[in-house]
Amino acid sequence: MTHGKLQRSLANAVLLLTALMMVVPMLLVVNIALKSREEFLNYPLQPVGSPQWQNFTEVWKQAEMSTYFANSLIYAVAVPLITCLISGMAAYPIARNHFRGAGFIYLVFLSALFLPVALVPLFFIMKYLGFINTYYGYVLLMVGNSLSVAIFIFVAFVKGIPRELDDAAAIDGCGYFRFIFTVVLPLMKPSLATVAMLGAIGTWNDFINPYLFLSDREMRPLTAGLYLFFGQYSTDWTFLAAGIIVVVAPLFAVYVFLQKFIVSGVTSGAIKG
């Protein structure tokens, strides 16, 4: 075996092992979710015999997940939309250096990627602004958490857009904001999908912030609802596994649908940056 073939074989073995480490736990959760409680206690690792689909409906009813699901849907849609709008409009003038200090502002956003979140000052700021226990307050909080990554991706993408388009639009009498919305943003579809998916994942999976800034149980997302359900049904692992699938399944479906755009957006941003 040549050196190149040996390297490819080792790389494939590592990739296969990594894939198994990710896929096997997911399959175990699905297997447990489809079992009855007695079947799980007697044969926890054996493949499911008769699928218990009613576990999902029971979890949905008993955990009152309709309210939590609606809240998560509101947050996971509003946060990416607002993030893409704000960061998309900000990335263009920063990438083109249309104002003095654009490079410094870009560095400030980049520095936020490496700084830890100061929860205590953030809590007092949210309380002072009246954002605690409000839908819009939590949405704005998550938008702020997503802006740094979004601007980093968008600026790298905009730098790859030819400046000749700017000149052609100016000659045709296209206004500044009209140029952003009709030319720049449509060209940024791959990166928009990437940022939207990252924002949706971060918002959907957020666990700490809802407990800190949403004291009303009726306003909390699915992750918080699943935690409350875990405290109530900590011994029924079939229901807990079904609850985990209910939380993960919508985001997984969206990711499968947007996977092509996400990969192309990350790749194009890396090349053009």
N, C-alpha and C positions, 0 to 999 in steps of 0.2 A: 504494500500500500504506500502510495506516494505521500509526501508531506502535506500537499494540498488536500488530498482526499481525507487524510487523518484529521486535519483541522476542521473540514466540513462535517465529518462524522461526529467529532466532539461537540461542535456547535449545535448540530441537530439533536444530539443526546441531551444537551443542556436545555434547549428549547422544549423538547418533549417532557423533560422532568419538570420544568417550570409550568408547562401547560397542565400537567397532571396535578401539581400542587394546587392549582387554581380550580380546575374542573371537578376533581374528586370531592372536595368539601361541598361544592354546589350540588352535586348529585346526591350526596348524603342528606342534605337539607331537604331536597325534593322527595327523596325516598321516605324520610321520616314524616314529612307533611302529608303524605298519601296513606299513611298507616293509621289503624285504630290504636288507641292507647294500649290495649292488651297486646296487640301484635308487636308494638314497639318494645314493650317491657319484656316480652318473651323472645323475640327475634329482632334485636335492634339493628343488626348489620345485614340481615338477609334482604334480598329484593322484595319489594312490595307485592303482595298477592292480589288482593282485591282493593283497588284504589278507593280511598275514602274522600271523594270530592266534596262531601258536605263539610269537611273540616274548614274549607275556605269560607263557605257561607256562614258557618257558626262563628268563626273568628270575626268576620265582617260585622255581624250583628252584636256579639257580646262585647267586642272592643269598641263599638260605636265608631268604626273607621270611616264611615261616610263623612262625618264632620271633619276628621283629621285629613282625609283624602282631599276634600274640597279646599281646605286651608293650604295643604302642600301644593295643590294645583295652582292656586292663586299666586303663591310665592314663587313657584318654579317657572311660571309664565311671566309674571311682572318683572322679576329681577333681571333675567336675560334681556328682555325687551328694553328696559330702561338703561341697562349697562351698555348694550350695543349702540343705542342712540347717543348717549353721552360720550362714550369713548370713541365712537366713530367720528363724531363731529370734532372731538378734541385731537384725534390722531392726525388728521389732515394738516392743520396749521402747524402742529409740532413737527411732523415729518418734513414739511416744506420750509420750516423756519420763517413763518410769516410774521413773527413778532419777536421782539428782543427778549432773551431769556428762555426761548423755547427749549434749548438743550438742557438748561438747568432744571426746568420743570419736568422734563422727561427723566432726568436722573433722580428727581424726587420721587416720581412714581416708581421707578425701578428699585429705589432703596426700600420702598414699602414691601417689596417681595421678600426681603431678607430680615425685616424687623419683626419681633414678636408682637402679638396683639396685647395692648395694655388694657386689660379688662376693667380694672378699677376706675381709671380716668374715663374710659368709654362709658361705663355705667353712669357716672355723674353727668357726663355730657348728654347722654340720652335722657336722663331724668330732667335736666335743666331745660332741654328743648321740648319736653313733653312727648317724647317718642316711645316711652315705655308702655307696653300693653296696647299698642295700636298696630293695625295692619301696615299703614304707610311708614311707621317708624321702623318696623322690622324689615320692610322692603328696602328702605333707604340704607339701613345698616348693611344688608347683604350686597347692595349695589356698591357701597363703598369698599367692601371686602373684595369685590371682583374687578374694580377699575384698574388696578395695577397690571394684572395679567392681561386684561383686555387691551389696554393702551400699548403694552409691550408687543403684543401680536399685531395689532392694527398698524402701528407705526412702521414695523418691519415690512408689512405688506404694502403700505402706501408708498414707501421708498422705492418699490419696484414698479410703480405706475409711471409711465413716461411723462415727463414734464411737458412734452408737446401737446398732450391733451389739455393741460391748463391753458396754454397759449391759444389753442384752437377754440376753446370755450370762451376765452376772453374776447377773441376776434368776433365770434358769433354773437356776442352780447349776453352770454350766459352769466347770471348773477352768482355770487359766491356760494350762498346756501343752496341755490338751485343746482349748481355744479356738484356739490357734495351729495345731494340726495338723488340726482338723476344720473351721475356719472361715477363718482367715487364709490358710494355704497353698493350699487349693483355689481361693480367689479370685485368687491370684497366679499362676495357670497361665501366662498370657502372659509375665510377667516371669521365671518359672522357666524357661520354654523359652529365653528370650533368654540368661539367665545360663548355662544348661547348654550352649547352643551356643557361646557365647563361651569357656567353659572348655574344651570339647572341642576347639575350633579351636586355642586357645593351647597345649594339651597335645599335640595331634596334630602340630602344626607346630614344636614346640620342638626346637631343635637344639643350643644351647650347653649348657644344663643337663645333658642326658644325658652329654655328654663330660666335664663337670666332676664330676658326682656319681655317675655309674654307670660304674665302671671295668671291670666285668664285661661282656663283649660280649654274653653271653646275656640280659642284662637291658635292653639298649638298645632304643629304639623304631624305627619305620620310617625316620624321617629320618636317624638315625645309620647304619642299615643301607644306605640309599641312598647315603650318602656313601662308605662303604667299598666299595660296588659301583662307584661312580664311579672310585675309585682303581684298581680292577682292570680296568675296561672303559672307560677314558677315551677310547678311540678308536672305540668302537662306539656311535654316537649313536642307532641304532634301539633298542638294548637300554636305553640310558639314558632315552630318551623313554618307552618302555614302563614302566620303573621309576617314572618321575614320575607316570604315569597311575595306576599301582597305588597309589601313596601318596595321591594326591589324590581318586580316585574314591569311596572310602567316605565321606569327609567331605562331598563334594559331594552325594552321595545323601541324606545326613542333613539337609543344609541345605535341599535342595529340599522334603523332607518337613516340616520345621519352619519354613519361610519365613513362613507366615501368622502363626504364633505369635510369631516373632521381631519382625516388623514391628509387630504390635499391641502387643507388650510394650514396645518402645522408644517407640512413640508415646504409649501410655498413661502411661508413666513420665515422659515429657517434659511432658505436659499436667498431670498430677497433681502434679508437682514444683513 
